[in-house]
Every structure is written in structure tokens, then in C-alpha cells.
Amino acid sequence: MGHHKYRPALPERGPELKFSFKHLDTANDKYSIDKCCVGFWGKLIEALVRYSGFTVDDFRNQDNTEGRHTHYFPDTSEPNGFTCLNDPDGLEMAAAWQIRLCPSIRTPPESAWRVHGILIESVFYVVWLDYDHLLYDNPKFGPGH
């Protein structure tokens, strides 16, 4: 008979982040998937892979240098939030988040690439693919930044 080596229990990490495109808004020209180039799609996959290793608690620790933070919609170009969700339970204003796809790149177009969505329990629902960073009218944070 073989001997089983003792393996200590791993500490609880909490649920890992998952992604869904269930609520992707494909009707809004401002966030049209047709704007996104091949490079954008590659960086999106890289970001999803990177964040898939995060626990929900890790993800919720906002990191402005990485471009991962919540939104306050009244300060954006979409003051009514994710109206495309058209949900009676208020999902359009729920836990809105931004992910910057290329946090280390400071020049357009890559510096502008964002994904916006909602975080519900352990799932980040992608709602908008913001190729030009149009969610903010502010020149400091708007298109190309």
C-alpha cells in the first residue's frame, strides 16, 4: 500500500471572480463592438485571464493606478447608468465598475481602452466595451486617457 503524504489545508480565499457577457450592450453606438480592433480583443482576453485569478475581495480593492474602480454615474457622460439593462430591480445603477485593459500604457489608443460592467456576487457582467474611454466628458479622464 502506498503512503499518503499529509497536505495541509489551504487557507480560505473566498470566491474567485468570474466574467459574463450576458448583459453586453450591443445596441449602443458609443460602445459599439465594431470600434474594437484586434489589439483591443487581445488585451481584453489578457485582462480577463489576469482578473480570473482574483478573489472577489481582491477585485473590490479599488486600484486607480490599475484603472479598476467603481463609477458614480452622475459624474459621467451616462448619468442614468446602464439604462440598457432595463431592469426593474435597478441593475442599471448597481455596483458599476471600470477595468482598464492596458494600465501600463500611457499613449492612445491603448491607454483609452476600458470595460465597464456590474459586479454581482462573484460575477462581473460586462456591459460596455469603451474603446475610446467615452464614459467621461472630463478632459483629464475622457477620450484617449
Secondary structure, 3 states (H helix, E strand, C coil): CCCCCCCCCCCCCCCECEEECCCCCCCCHHHCHHHCCHHHHHHHHHHHHHHHCCEHHHHHCCECCCCEEECCHHHCCCCCCCHHHCCCCCHHHCCEEEEECCCCCCCCCHHHCEEEEEEECCEEEEEEEECCCCCCCCCCCCCCC
